[in-house]
Amino acid sequence: MERKQCYFCEQKMDKIDYKDAYLIRRFMNSQGKIYPPKRHGICTKHQRTLAQAIKRARVMALAPFVVK
């Protein structure tokens, strides 16, 4: 199986904005959990910044902690 290219490296994005709820939602499942990096092929550097952005978005109520 071919390895996926990191979405953020392809788009040449340095920073991931926590206010971009639509982008962040792509990397969360229906229950609000963060997908593992292997699922979308995200590199380690961007996975760390994505997780931080998701956590900030949760605190700011832009993304859910848990979906029932």
C-alpha positions in Angstrom: 0.0 0.0 0.0 1.3 3.5 -0.9 2.0 5.8 1.9 -0.2 8.9 2.1 1.4 12.4 1.8 0.8 14.7 4.8 -2.1 17.1 4.0 -0.4 20.0 5.7 3.0 19.4 3.9 1.2 19.2 0.5 -0.6 22.5 1.2 2.6 24.1 2.6 0.9 25.1 5.8 3.2 26.0 8.7 0.5 26.8 11.3 -2.8 25.1 11.9 -5.4 27.7 13.0 -7.6 26.5 15.8 -10.4 28.8 14.5 -10.7 26.9 11.3 -13.4 24.5 12.6 -14.1 22.8 9.2 -10.4 21.8 8.7 -10.1 20.6 12.3 -13.3 18.5 12.0 -11.8 16.5 9.2 -9.3 15.0 11.6 -11.8 14.0 14.3 -14.2 11.1 14.3 -18.0 11.3 14.9 -17.4 11.0 18.7 -15.0 13.9 18.8 -11.8 11.9 19.1 -8.6 12.9 17.3 -7.7 10.4 14.5 -4.3 8.7 14.7 -1.7 10.0 12.3 -1.7 6.8 10.3 -5.4 7.3 9.4 -4.7 10.4 7.3 -1.0 10.0 6.8 -0.1 13.1 8.7 3.6 13.6 9.7 4.6 13.8 13.3 5.3 17.5 13.3 1.9 18.4 12.0 0.1 15.8 14.2 1.5 17.5 17.2 0.3 21.0 16.1 -3.0 19.6 14.9 -3.7 18.0 18.3 -2.8 21.3 20.0 -5.2 23.2 17.7 -8.0 20.7 18.4 -7.5 21.0 22.1 -7.6 24.8 21.9 -10.7 24.7 19.7 -12.4 22.4 22.3 -11.7 24.9 25.1 -13.0 27.8 22.9 -16.2 25.7 22.2 -15.5 25.5 18.4 -15.1 21.7 18.5 -16.8 19.2 20.8 -15.1 17.3 23.6 -17.6 14.4 23.3 -20.5 13.8 21.0 -23.4 11.7 22.4 
